[in-house]
């Protein structure tokens, strides 16, 4: 049974109180410390679906199991700023990283050293692969493909259903986005406090589960793969081109009939009004979903600005 978005969903109520804590930790300069950043895709990359995260179980409502074989994201323009001020330190990068290759779905990104021991705002970008100075652990072939297509993400894997068979997927997504004024998911305060004479660890979280939820809003969500599987090509592979053929206003199954859920009702993907006319396809929904997947230190939310538009 699919768990709802239990991890995220007290965050909004806590953000207002987070600002009041900006001056609570280390505001007097008591030395310097370091900040080490990693990028993580979460337990879904390690375990596939279904998986456990805390007390929540994440499983597909339509009966699919799924494993990722590749989860590539291009990250850059990390900034560490005093609240309301300009950057104190930065890392331009960018780097293109296959998070699936990292231990437990996580890959080290950078370390910013010698930071005064105060609280900072954190910002970072998802960028296009072509901008990357560091190809990280990515193959030359995948880097060339992502660069040529202007992709920020490249995702690959296999889904299996007890009666509908096996479906492979491999799709790239252009999702260049700036994230800033991030809430710290560990304690729900704004940004991060650097402690003197210590290395503080933190991570950018590209929450892989987002791409399979059937809504871009909050509330009742289900994880679904039927809409993906229905548009597989003759080779059994789902790519970004097939996803463009799945109309969110008229979802079809593999036979061209109306796509129904497990109770026989029509499946509806809720875009929350975010997709304009002409972009109401599963492909465009997926781009918006991965943009909303970025968090800081777990479930901490960030403000977003779409880049290149």
N, C-alpha and C positions, 0 to 999 in steps of 0.2 A: 504494500500500500504506500502510495507516494506521500512523503512528508511535505508539508507546506514550508514556506520560507521562514523557518523558525529562527534562523540565526541573525537575520538582518533587522528584524522588524520590531524593535524597540529602539533602534538607533536614532530615528528622526526625533523622537521625544527627548532623547538625551543630548542632542547636539546643542540645543539652546543653553543647557547648563554647562556645556563644555567650555564655552568662551570665558566663563567666569574664572576658570582655572588657569588661564594663560599665565598669570603672574605668580603661580603658587610654587613652582619648582625651579630652584637654581637661578633666580633672576639676578642675584648678585654674582658678579664674575668671580668664581672660586677656582679658576684653572681652566683646563681644556680637556676634551675627550674626543673620541672617534665615533663615527657612525658607519656601520656596515650594512649594506642593502643587498637583499636577494630578491628574486622574482619567483613566485610560486603559482601553480595552477590548482593546488588543493588536492584533497584526497581522491577526487575523481580521476586524476591522472595516474595515481598509484594503484587504485583498486578497480577502476571502471565503475559501471553501474550494474547492480545497486551497490551503494557504499554507505558507511556510517560516518557522520561528522558530528561530534559531540553526542547528544542523545537523539539526534535526528537521523532517520533513514531516508536516503534519496534513491528512488526506484521509478522506472517508467510505468505510468498508468496503463499503457497499452501492451505491456508484457515483454518488451525488448530488454535484453542485456547488451552492454556495450563496453568495448575496450578501446582506448586511444593507443595508436602506435606513434603518433607525432602530434605535438602541440607547440607550434612556433609563434613567438610574439616578438615584435621589434619595439624596443624601449629606449628612450633617450631623454635628454634635457631635464635631468634631476636637479632640483633646486632646494636649498635649505635657506630659509629666510626668517628674519625676525618678524613677528606678527606686525603687519601694516607697513613693513619696510621692504627693501630690496634684498636680493640674494647675498648671503654671507659666504656661501660656498656652492659650487655646482659641478656637475659631471655632464658633459655634453653627449658623450658616446657618439652615436647610438650603438647598440648591440642587438643582434638578432639571435635569439636563444630558443632552442628546442627544450622546453621544460620537461618533456617526457624523459629525456636523457638524464635529467638531474636526479639526485637522490631524493626519493619521496616527492617527485614532481617539483623540485625547487632547484634553482641555479643561482650562484652568487653573481652579483652585478658589479658593485663597486664599493670602495671605502673612502669616505671623506674624513680626513684627519685634521687634528688641531682645532676643533671647533670650540669656541668659548662655551662654558658649561651653563647654558640657559635653555629655554624652551624655543622651539622653532616650528614654523610652518613648513610643510613638505609639498613639493609639486613634482610632476613627472609627465612624460608624454608617451602615448603609443604613436609610433611614427611609421612611415613607409620604409620597407626594407632597403630601398635604394639609397636612403640617407645614411645607412649604417657604416660606421668606420670599423666595427668589430663584428666579424661573422660568427663569433662564438663557436658553438658546436654544430653549426649548420653545414650541410654539404654544399659544394659549389653549385650543383645542379639546382637545389632548392633555393639557394640565394639568388641565382640568376632568374629563376622563374618568378619569385616574389618581387624582385626589382623590376622586371619587365612589366609585370601586371600592376604595380603600385600597391601591393598588399602589405598589410600590417600583421596579419595572421595567416597561418597555414595549418590546417587541422586535418588529421587523417586517422582512420580507425575502422573497426568492424562492429556491426550490430547483428545480434542473433535473436530470432523469435522462434518459439516452439512449433508454430505452424506456418509462419510466413517466410522461413528460411533465413539466409545470411545475406547481409547487405554491407558492402564496403563504401566508405565515404572519403573524399579528399576534396576539400574546398579551400580557396583563398578568399580573404576579405580585406577590403580597404577600410580602415577604421581609425585613421589618424585623429587623435584627440588629446587635448591638454587637460590634466587633472591637477587641482590646486586646493589649498585650504582644506587639507584632508583631516578627518577625524581619526584618531588612533583607536583601532579596533580592540586593543588590549584593555584599555581603561576608559574609553569614550571621552577622552580629553582632546583638545585641539592640538594637532601636530605631535611633536615628540620632544621630550626633555633629555638633553645630553648631560651625563654625569661626569664630573671631573675625574681624570686619571683612569677612565674606564672606556671600554668599547661597547657601545649600545647597538644591539642588533635589531633590525626591522626588515619588513618585506612588503613589496608591492604584490598584491594578490589579484591575479587574473582568474576570477572564479569561474572555472570551466562549466559548472552546472548551468550557468545562465543561458547558454546557447540552445538548451533543449526545453526550457520552460515555455509554456504557451501564452504567456502574457509579459508585457513590458512594464506593467504597473505593479502595484502591491495588492495583496489580497489572496484570493484562491488561485493558486497555480498548480498545474500538473506538468510533469515531465512527459514528453511525447516524442515518438520517432516515426509513427505511421506516415505523417505528411512528408517526411524525408524519404522513407522507403518507397512510397508510391511513385516517385518521379525518377527512380533509378534508371540508368541507361540500359541498353541491351547487354552491356558488359557487366551488369550488376553493380555499377559504381555510381554514386551520387556525387556530382560536382557542383560548382557554383552555377554553371549553365543550366543544369536541371532544376536547381532551386528557383531560378528566375521564372520557371514555367508553372510553379505552384502558386496560384492566385489565392490570397488570404480571404478574399470575398467569395470564393467558390472552390473550396478545397476539394480535391478529387482523390479517390483511392487508385490503386494500380489498374483497376478496370475502367476508370473514367467515370465512376459513379460518385455520388456525394460521400465525402469522407465522414464516417460515423465513429463515435466512441464506443467503449465497451458495453454501454447500456443501450446502444442503438440511436443515440442523439447525434445531431450534426456537431462536428468539432468546430470550435470558434477560437481563433487566435486574437487576443486583445492587444492592439498596439498602443493603447492609451492615448490615441490621437497624435502619436509622434510621426507617423508615416504619411507624407503628403500624397495626393492623387498621383498615380503613375508609378508609385514606389510601394504599392501594397502587395508585395510578393514575399515568399518565404526567404528569399535571398536578402532583401532589404530589411526584413524583420531580424534576420540573423546579424546583420551589421549593427543594428541598434542594440541588439542583445549583448554582443561582445563589448560594445562601448560602455554599457552599464555594468560590465563584469569587473571593472577595476575598483579595488578597495585598497586600504592601507592597513597593514598589520591585522589582517583578518577581515572583520566585517565593517571596518571604518569606511564611511562614505566620503567622497570628494566632490567638489564642484567640478563641472565639466564644460569644456569649450571645444566644439568640433573644429578641427583644423582643415585648411585647404578648401573652404567653401565660401 
